[in-house]
Amino acid sequence: MTIEQFQRVIQGTYGERDAARGLERTFMWFVEEVGELARALREDDPEAHLEEFGDVLAWLTTTATIAGVDLQQAAQRYADGCPKCGKSPCECPRGEIPTQ
């Protein structure tokens, strides 16, 4: 499934509910899911990792959709490597965080 297809599936499945919840509350759910992923990563449970990464991806997608962001376009920024230095692998100086 492409990023675009996934965003459409999430919109079709949860779009009405997400829109009613609004951007701020949806973002708070996303952050909560990131916390659950952090807890899962501390454990040696591949099934929990898979589930939590999936949840984070779904909530990120929902948040992007409500904000009017096309994730396919957002991902395109990285198609040619690092968006700052343009290289793959990134050649930005160590310690410098590439502007993402």
The first five atom37 places (N, CA, C, CB, O) and aatype in JSON, in Angstrom:
{
  "aatype": [12, 16, 9, 6, 5, 13, 5, 1, 19, 9, 5, 7, 16, 18, 7, 6, 1, 3, 0, 0, 1, 7, 10, 6, 1, 16, 13, 12, 17, 13, 19, 6, 6, 19, 7, 6, 10, 0, 1, 0, 10, 1, 6, 3, 3, 14, 6, 0, 8, 10, 6, 6, 13, 7, 3, 19, 10, 0, 17, 10, 16, 16, 16, 0, 16, 9, 0, 7, 19, 3, 10, 5, 5, 0, 0, 5, 1, 18, 0, 3, 7, 4, 14, 11, 4, 7, 11, 15, 14, 4, 6, 4, 14, 1, 7, 6, 9, 14, 16, 5],
  "atom_mask": [
    [1, 1, 1, 1, 1],
    [1, 1, 1, 1, 1],
    [1, 1, 1, 1, 1],
    [1, 1, 1, 1, 1],
    [1, 1, 1, 1, 1],
    [1, 1, 1, 1, 1],
    [1, 1, 1, 1, 1],
    [1, 1, 1, 1, 1],
    [1, 1, 1, 1, 1],
    [1, 1, 1, 1, 1],
    [1, 1, 1, 1, 1],
    [1, 1, 1, 0, 1],
    [1, 1, 1, 1, 1],
    [1, 1, 1, 1, 1],
    [1, 1, 1, 0, 1],
    [1, 1, 1, 1, 1],
    [1, 1, 1, 1, 1],
    [1, 1, 1, 1, 1],
    [1, 1, 1, 1, 1],
    [1, 1, 1, 1, 1],
    [1, 1, 1, 1, 1],
    [1, 1, 1, 0, 1],
    [1, 1, 1, 1, 1],
    [1, 1, 1, 1, 1],
    [1, 1, 1, 1, 1],
    [1, 1, 1, 1, 1],
    [1, 1, 1, 1, 1],
    [1, 1, 1, 1, 1],
    [1, 1, 1, 1, 1],
    [1, 1, 1, 1, 1],
    [1, 1, 1, 1, 1],
    [1, 1, 1, 1, 1],
    [1, 1, 1, 1, 1],
    [1, 1, 1, 1, 1],
    [1, 1, 1, 0, 1],
    [1, 1, 1, 1, 1],
    [1, 1, 1, 1, 1],
    [1, 1, 1, 1, 1],
    [1, 1, 1, 1, 1],
    [1, 1, 1, 1, 1],
    [1, 1, 1, 1, 1],
    [1, 1, 1, 1, 1],
    [1, 1, 1, 1, 1],
    [1, 1, 1, 1, 1],
    [1, 1, 1, 1, 1],
    [1, 1, 1, 1, 1],
    [1, 1, 1, 1, 1],
    [1, 1, 1, 1, 1],
    [1, 1, 1, 1, 1],
    [1, 1, 1, 1, 1],
    [1, 1, 1, 1, 1],
    [1, 1, 1, 1, 1],
    [1, 1, 1, 1, 1],
    [1, 1, 1, 0, 1],
    [1, 1, 1, 1, 1],
    [1, 1, 1, 1, 1],
    [1, 1, 1, 1, 1],
    [1, 1, 1, 1, 1],
    [1, 1, 1, 1, 1],
    [1, 1, 1, 1, 1],
    [1, 1, 1, 1, 1],
    [1, 1, 1, 1, 1],
    [1, 1, 1, 1, 1],
    [1, 1, 1, 1, 1],
    [1, 1, 1, 1, 1],
    [1, 1, 1, 1, 1],
    [1, 1, 1, 1, 1],
    [1, 1, 1, 0, 1],
    [1, 1, 1, 1, 1],
    [1, 1, 1, 1, 1],
    [1, 1, 1, 1, 1],
    [1, 1, 1, 1, 1],
    [1, 1, 1, 1, 1],
    [1, 1, 1, 1, 1],
    [1, 1, 1, 1, 1],
    [1, 1, 1, 1, 1],
    [1, 1, 1, 1, 1],
    [1, 1, 1, 1, 1],
    [1, 1, 1, 1, 1],
    [1, 1, 1, 1, 1],
    [1, 1, 1, 0, 1],
    [1, 1, 1, 1, 1],
    [1, 1, 1, 1, 1],
    [1, 1, 1, 1, 1],
    [1, 1, 1, 1, 1],
    [1, 1, 1, 0, 1],
    [1, 1, 1, 1, 1],
    [1, 1, 1, 1, 1],
    [1, 1, 1, 1, 1],
    [1, 1, 1, 1, 1],
    [1, 1, 1, 1, 1],
    [1, 1, 1, 1, 1],
    [1, 1, 1, 1, 1],
    [1, 1, 1, 1, 1],
    [1, 1, 1, 0, 1],
    [1, 1, 1, 1, 1],
    [1, 1, 1, 1, 1],
    [1, 1, 1, 1, 1],
    [1, 1, 1, 1, 1],
    [1, 1, 1, 1, 1]
  ],
  "atom_positions": [
    [[0.84, -1.17, 0.0], [0.0, 0.0, 0.0], [0.9, 1.25, 0.0], [-0.96, -0.01, 1.22], [1.88, 1.29, 0.73]],
    [[0.57, 2.23, -0.8], [1.33, 3.48, -0.84], [0.91, 4.37, 0.32], [1.13, 4.21, -2.2], [-0.1, 4.13, 0.99]],
    [[1.7, 5.41, 0.55], [1.35, 6.38, 1.58], [0.01, 7.02, 1.25], [2.45, 7.46, 1.72], [-0.83, 7.21, 2.12]],
    [[-0.18, 7.36, -0.01], [-1.43, 7.98, -0.45], [-2.62, 7.06, -0.2], [-1.34, 8.35, -1.95], [-3.66, 7.5, 0.29]],
    [[-2.47, 5.79, -0.53], [-3.55, 4.83, -0.3], [-3.84, 4.69, 1.19], [-3.19, 3.46, -0.89], [-5.01, 4.64, 1.6]],
    [[-2.79, 4.62, 2.0], [-2.98, 4.49, 3.44], [-3.73, 5.71, 3.99], [-1.63, 4.33, 4.16], [-4.63, 5.56, 4.82]],
    [[-3.37, 6.89, 3.54], [-4.05, 8.09, 4.02], [-5.52, 8.06, 3.63], [-3.37, 9.35, 3.45], [-6.37, 8.48, 4.42]],
    [[-5.84, 7.57, 2.44], [-7.25, 7.45, 2.03], [-7.99, 6.43, 2.89], [-7.34, 7.06, 0.54], [-9.14, 6.66, 3.27]],
    [[-7.35, 5.29, 3.18], [-7.98, 4.26, 4.01], [-8.28, 4.81, 5.41], [-7.07, 3.01, 4.11], [-9.37, 4.62, 5.93]],
    [[-7.3, 5.48, 6.0], [-7.51, 6.04, 7.34], [-8.6, 7.1, 7.31], [-6.2, 6.64, 7.89], [-9.45, 7.14, 8.2]],
    [[-8.6, 7.95, 6.28], [-9.65, 8.97, 6.15], [-11.03, 8.32, 6.01], [-9.36, 9.88, 4.93], [-11.99, 8.75, 6.64]],
    [[-11.12, 7.3, 5.18], [-12.41, 6.62, 4.99], [-12.89, 5.9, 6.24], [0.0, 0.0, 0.0], [-14.09, 5.83, 6.5]],
    [[-11.96, 5.37, 7.01], [-12.3, 4.6, 8.2], [-12.63, 5.5, 9.39], [-11.17, 3.67, 8.56], [-13.59, 5.24, 10.12]],
    [[-11.84, 6.55, 9.59], [-11.97, 7.37, 10.8], [-12.24, 8.84, 10.55], [-10.73, 7.25, 11.61], [-12.4, 9.6, 11.51]],
    [[-12.31, 9.27, 9.3], [-12.38, 10.68, 8.96], [-13.45, 11.48, 9.65], [0.0, 0.0, 0.0], [-13.18, 12.57, 10.16]],
    [[-14.66, 10.97, 9.69], [-15.76, 11.72, 10.31], [-15.51, 11.9, 11.81], [-17.11, 11.0, 10.07], [-15.67, 12.99, 12.35]],
    [[-15.12, 10.83, 12.46], [-14.84, 10.87, 13.9], [-13.66, 11.8, 14.19], [-14.55, 9.45, 14.43], [-13.69, 12.57, 15.15]],
    [[-12.62, 11.71, 13.35], [-11.43, 12.54, 13.55], [-11.76, 14.02, 13.4], [-10.33, 12.15, 12.57], [-11.32, 14.85, 14.2]],
    [[-12.53, 14.35, 12.38], [-12.9, 15.75, 12.14], [-13.69, 16.3, 13.31], [-13.7, 15.88, 10.84], [-13.5, 17.45, 13.71]],
    [[-14.58, 15.5, 13.87], [-15.38, 15.94, 15.02], [-14.5, 16.16, 16.24], [-16.47, 14.92, 15.33], [-14.76, 17.06, 17.04]],
    [[-13.46, 15.35, 16.4], [-12.55, 15.47, 17.54], [-11.71, 16.73, 17.41], [-11.64, 14.22, 17.64], [-11.42, 17.39, 18.41]],
    [[-11.32, 17.07, 16.19], [-10.52, 18.26, 15.95], [-9.03, 17.99, 16.01], [0.0, 0.0, 0.0], [-8.57, 16.96, 16.49]],
    [[-8.28, 18.96, 15.51], [-6.84, 18.82, 15.37], [-6.13, 18.72, 16.72], [-6.28, 19.97, 14.59], [-5.29, 17.84, 16.91]],
    [[-6.44, 19.6, 17.64], [-5.72, 19.61, 18.92], [-5.91, 18.3, 19.69], [-6.2, 20.78, 19.77], [-4.93, 17.73, 20.17]],
    [[-7.13, 17.84, 19.81], [-7.37, 16.59, 20.55], [-6.8, 15.39, 19.81], [-8.87, 16.39, 20.79], [-6.33, 14.44, 20.44]],
    [[-6.85, 15.41, 18.49], [-6.27, 14.32, 17.71], [-4.76, 14.29, 17.89], [-6.62, 14.46, 16.22], [-4.17, 13.21, 18.02]],
    [[-4.13, 15.45, 17.9], [-2.7, 15.5, 18.12], [-2.34, 14.95, 19.51], [-2.19, 16.94, 17.97], [-1.33, 14.27, 19.66]],
    [[-3.17, 15.24, 20.49], [-2.91, 14.7, 21.84], [-2.98, 13.17, 21.82], [-3.93, 15.28, 22.85], [-2.18, 12.53, 22.5]],
    [[-3.91, 12.58, 21.08], [-3.98, 11.12, 20.94], [-2.71, 10.6, 20.28], [-5.23, 10.71, 20.13], [-2.16, 9.58, 20.69]],
    [[-2.25, 11.31, 19.24], [-1.02, 10.92, 18.56], [0.15, 10.87, 19.54], [-0.71, 11.89, 17.4], [0.92, 9.91, 19.55]],
    [[0.3, 11.91, 20.36], [1.39, 11.97, 21.33], [1.27, 10.82, 22.33], [1.39, 13.32, 22.06], [2.28, 10.23, 22.72]],
    [[0.06, 10.5, 22.74], [-0.14, 9.37, 23.65], [0.33, 8.07, 23.0], [-1.63, 9.26, 24.06], [0.96, 7.24, 23.65]],
    [[0.03, 7.9, 21.73], [0.47, 6.7, 21.01], [1.99, 6.64, 20.91], [-0.14, 6.65, 19.62], [2.57, 5.55, 20.99]],
    [[2.64, 7.79, 20.74], [4.1, 7.81, 20.7], [4.64, 7.34, 22.05], [4.64, 9.24, 20.37], [5.64, 6.61, 22.11]],
    [[4.0, 7.74, 23.14], [4.39, 7.27, 24.46], [4.23, 5.76, 24.6], [0.0, 0.0, 0.0], [5.09, 5.1, 25.18]],
    [[3.15, 5.23, 24.07], [2.95, 3.77, 24.11], [4.03, 3.06, 23.29], [1.55, 3.4, 23.58], [4.48, 1.98, 23.67]],
    [[4.43, 3.66, 22.18], [5.51, 3.08, 21.38], [6.82, 3.09, 22.18], [5.67, 3.86, 20.05], [7.57, 2.12, 22.15]],
    [[7.07, 4.18, 22.87], [8.3, 4.27, 23.68], [8.33, 3.16, 24.72], [8.4, 5.65, 24.37], [9.37, 2.53, 24.93]],
    [[7.21, 2.92, 25.37], [7.15, 1.83, 26.36], [7.37, 0.48, 25.69], [5.8, 1.85, 27.11], [8.08, -0.37, 26.23]],
    [[6.77, 0.28, 24.54], [6.9, -1.0, 23.83], [8.34, -1.25, 23.4], [5.97, -1.03, 22.62], [8.81, -2.38, 23.42]],
    [[9.05, -0.18, 23.0], [10.42, -0.34, 22.55], [11.35, -0.78, 23.68], [10.92, 0.97, 21.94], [12.4, -1.38, 23.44]],
    [[10.97, -0.47, 24.9], [11.77, -0.91, 26.05], [11.61, -2.41, 26.3], [11.38, -0.13, 27.3], [12.42, -3.02, 27.0]],
    [[10.57, -2.98, 25.74], [10.29, -4.4, 25.93], [10.79, -5.19, 24.73], [8.77, -4.64, 26.15], [10.93, -4.65, 23.63]],
    [[11.06, -6.45, 24.94], [11.5, -7.32, 23.85], [10.3, -8.09, 23.32], [12.63, -8.29, 24.31], [10.2, -9.3, 23.49]],
    [[9.39, -7.35, 22.67], [8.15, -7.95, 22.19], [7.87, -7.45, 20.77], [6.96, -7.62, 23.14], [7.23, -6.41, 20.6]],
    [[8.34, -8.18, 19.76], [8.16, -7.74, 18.37], [6.7, -7.48, 17.99], [8.73, -8.77, 17.43], [6.42, -6.59, 17.19]],
    [[5.76, -8.24, 18.54], [4.34, -8.0, 18.23], [3.89, -6.65, 18.75], [3.47, -9.12, 18.83], [3.16, -5.93, 18.07]],
    [[4.33, -6.3, 19.97], [3.98, -4.99, 20.53], [4.61, -3.87, 19.71], [4.44, -4.89, 22.01], [3.99, -2.83, 19.49]],
    [[5.83, -4.09, 19.25], [6.49, -3.08, 18.4], [5.67, -2.84, 17.14], [7.93, -3.52, 18.03], [5.39, -1.7, 16.78]],
    [[5.3, -3.92, 16.48], [4.53, -3.81, 15.25], [3.21, -3.09, 15.48], [4.27, -5.2, 14.66], [2.83, -2.2, 14.71]],
    [[2.51, -3.46, 16.54], [1.22, -2.84, 16.85], [1.37, -1.35, 17.13], [0.57, -3.53, 18.06], [0.62, -0.53, 16.61]],
    [[2.35, -1.01, 17.96], [2.51, 0.4, 18.34], [3.01, 1.26, 17.18], [3.46, 0.51, 19.51], [2.58, 2.4, 17.04]],
    [[3.92, 0.73, 16.36], [4.33, 1.49, 15.18], [3.13, 1.72, 14.26], [5.46, 0.75, 14.41], [2.97, 2.81, 13.71]],
    [[2.28, 0.71, 14.1], [1.08, 0.86, 13.28], [0.15, 1.92, 13.84], [0.0, 0.0, 0.0], [-0.39, 2.73, 13.09]],
    [[-0.03, 1.91, 15.17], [-0.89, 2.92, 15.79], [-0.33, 4.33, 15.61], [-1.06, 2.62, 17.28], [-1.08, 5.26, 15.3]],
    [[0.97, 4.48, 15.79], [1.59, 5.8, 15.62], [1.43, 6.27, 14.17], [3.1, 5.75, 16.0], [1.13, 7.43, 13.91]],
    [[1.64, 5.36, 13.23], [1.47, 5.71, 11.81], [0.03, 6.14, 11.52], [1.85, 4.51, 10.92], [-0.19, 7.13, 10.82]],
    [[-0.93, 5.4, 12.06], [-2.34, 5.75, 11.83], [-2.69, 7.1, 12.43], [-3.24, 4.67, 12.42], [-3.36, 7.91, 11.79]],
    [[-2.24, 7.35, 13.67], [-2.56, 8.64, 14.31], [-1.81, 9.79, 13.65], [-2.22, 8.58, 15.81], [-2.35, 10.89, 13.57]],
    [[-0.58, 9.57, 13.19], [0.13, 10.61, 12.44], [-0.64, 10.93, 11.17], [1.57, 10.16, 12.11], [-0.79, 12.1, 10.81]],
    [[-1.12, 9.91, 10.5], [-1.87, 10.08, 9.26], [-3.16, 10.85, 9.51], [-2.18, 8.73, 8.62], [-3.49, 11.76, 8.76]],
    [[-3.87, 10.49, 10.55], [-5.1, 11.2, 10.92], [-4.82, 12.67, 11.2], [-5.75, 10.54, 12.14], [-5.53, 13.55, 10.73]],
    [[-3.76, 12.92, 11.98], [-3.41, 14.3, 12.33], [-3.06, 15.09, 11.07], [-2.23, 14.32, 13.32], [-3.49, 16.23, 10.92]],
    [[-2.29, 14.5, 10.19], [-1.92, 15.17, 8.93], [-3.16, 15.47, 8.09], [-0.93, 14.3, 8.13], [-3.27, 16.56, 7.53]],
    [[-4.07, 14.53, 8.01], [-5.27, 14.72, 7.21], [-6.1, 15.88, 7.74], [-6.11, 13.45, 7.19], [-6.54, 16.73, 6.96]],
    [[-6.31, 15.92, 9.04], [-7.08, 17.02, 9.64], [-6.38, 18.36, 9.38], [-7.26, 16.8, 11.15], [-7.04, 19.38, 9.17]],
    [[-5.05, 18.35, 9.41], [-4.28, 19.58, 9.17], [-4.19, 19.94, 7.69], [-2.87, 19.43, 9.74], [-3.64, 20.98, 7.34]],
    [[-4.73, 19.08, 6.82], [-4.71, 19.36, 5.39], [-3.39, 19.03, 4.71], [0.0, 0.0, 0.0], [-3.08, 19.59, 3.67]],
    [[-2.62, 18.13, 5.31], [-1.31, 17.77, 4.76], [-1.42, 16.46, 3.99], [-0.26, 17.64, 5.89], [-1.93, 15.46, 4.49]],
    [[-0.94, 16.48, 2.77], [-0.84, 15.29, 1.95], [0.48, 14.61, 2.29], [-0.94, 15.63, 0.41], [1.55, 15.13, 1.96]],
    [[0.42, 13.46, 2.95], [1.64, 12.79, 3.4], [2.52, 12.33, 2.24], [1.29, 11.61, 4.26], [3.73, 12.24, 2.4]],
    [[1.93, 12.04, 1.1], [2.73, 11.68, -0.07], [3.63, 12.85, -0.46], [1.82, 11.28, -1.26], [4.81, 12.67, -0.76]],
    [[3.07, 14.06, -0.44], [3.87, 15.25, -0.75], [4.91, 15.5, 0.33], [2.96, 16.48, -0.91], [6.04, 15.87, 0.03]],
    [[4.53, 15.3, 1.59], [5.48, 15.5, 2.69], [6.65, 14.53, 2.57], [4.77, 15.31, 4.05], [7.8, 14.93, 2.77]],
    [[6.37, 13.29, 2.23], [7.42, 12.28, 2.09], [8.33, 12.6, 0.9], [6.81, 10.89, 1.92], [9.51, 12.25, 0.92]],
    [[7.8, 13.25, -0.11], [8.56, 13.58, -1.32], [9.78, 14.44, -1.0], [7.67, 14.29, -2.32], [10.76, 14.42, -1.75]],
    [[9.72, 15.2, 0.09], [10.87, 16.02, 0.5], [12.13, 15.19, 0.67], [10.56, 16.77, 1.8], [13.24, 15.7, 0.54]],
    [[11.97, 13.9, 0.97], [13.1, 13.03, 1.25], [13.46, 12.12, 0.07], [12.8, 12.19, 2.45], [14.33, 11.26, 0.2]],
    [[12.81, 12.3, -1.05], [13.0, 11.41, -2.19], [14.44, 11.4, -2.71], [12.08, 11.81, -3.31], [14.91, 10.38, -3.21]],
    [[15.13, 12.52, -2.58], [16.49, 12.62, -3.1], [17.54, 12.61, -1.98], [16.65, 13.88, -3.92], [18.69, 12.97, -2.2]],
    [[17.13, 12.19, -0.79], [18.06, 12.15, 0.34], [17.72, 13.22, 1.36], [0.0, 0.0, 0.0], [16.57, 13.66, 1.46]],
    [[18.71, 13.64, 2.1], [18.54, 14.64, 3.15], [18.02, 15.94, 2.54], [19.87, 14.89, 3.91], [18.61, 16.44, 1.58]],
    [[16.93, 16.5, 3.08], [16.42, 17.75, 2.51], [17.34, 18.95, 2.73], [15.08, 18.05, 3.1], [17.2, 19.97, 2.06]],
    [[18.29, 18.84, 3.67], [19.2, 19.96, 3.91], [20.42, 19.91, 3.0], [19.64, 19.97, 5.38], [20.73, 20.88, 2.31]],
    [[21.14, 18.76, 3.01], [22.37, 18.68, 2.21], [22.13, 18.03, 0.84], [23.44, 17.9, 2.97], [22.98, 18.12, -0.04]],
    [[20.98, 17.38, 0.67], [20.67, 16.74, -0.61], [21.39, 15.43, -0.86], [0.0, 0.0, 0.0], [21.34, 14.91, -1.97]],
    [[22.05, 14.89, 0.14], [22.83, 13.67, -0.03], [22.18, 12.48, 0.65], [24.24, 13.87, 0.51], [21.4, 12.62, 1.6]],
    [[22.52, 11.29, 0.14], [22.1, 10.03, 0.76], [23.27, 9.07, 0.68], [20.82, 9.44, 0.07], [23.61, 8.63, -0.42]],
    [[23.89, 8.71, 1.79], [23.49, 9.11, 3.15], [23.78, 10.58, 3.42], [24.21, 8.24, 4.17], [24.58, 11.22, 2.73]],
    [[23.12, 11.1, 4.44], [23.26, 12.5, 4.84], [24.72, 12.82, 5.14], [22.38, 12.81, 6.07], [25.41, 12.05, 5.8]],
    [[25.17, 13.98, 4.64], [26.53, 14.43, 4.9], [26.57, 15.7, 5.74], [27.25, 14.66, 3.59], [27.59, 16.38, 5.8]],
    [[25.45, 16.01, 6.39], [25.44, 17.16, 7.29], [26.47, 16.91, 8.4], [24.01, 17.4, 7.89], [26.66, 15.76, 8.81]],
    [[27.12, 17.95, 8.89], [28.1, 17.75, 9.96], [27.48, 17.04, 11.15], [28.68, 19.1, 10.41], [26.33, 17.3, 11.52]],
    [[28.24, 16.13, 11.75], [27.76, 15.4, 12.93], [27.39, 16.4, 14.02], [28.85, 14.4, 13.44], [28.06, 17.42, 14.21]],
    [[26.32, 16.08, 14.72], [25.85, 16.96, 15.77], [24.88, 18.01, 15.28], [0.0, 0.0, 0.0], [24.16, 18.6, 16.08]],
    [[24.86, 18.24, 13.98], [23.92, 19.19, 13.4], [22.67, 18.42, 13.02], [24.54, 19.94, 12.17], [22.75, 17.4, 12.33]],
    [[21.55, 18.89, 13.46], [20.29, 18.22, 13.15], [19.76, 18.79, 11.83], [19.25, 18.41, 14.3], [19.5, 19.98, 11.73]],
    [[19.6, 17.92, 10.82], [19.08, 18.41, 9.54], [17.69, 19.02, 9.73], [19.03, 17.27, 8.5], [16.86, 18.48, 10.46]],
    [[17.45, 20.12, 9.07], [16.13, 20.75, 9.11], [15.15, 19.84, 8.4], [16.16, 22.17, 8.47], [15.26, 19.61, 7.19]],
    [[14.21, 19.34, 9.15], [13.25, 18.42, 8.56], [11.96, 19.04, 8.51], [13.17, 17.13, 9.3], [10.99, 18.44, 8.05]]
  ]
}
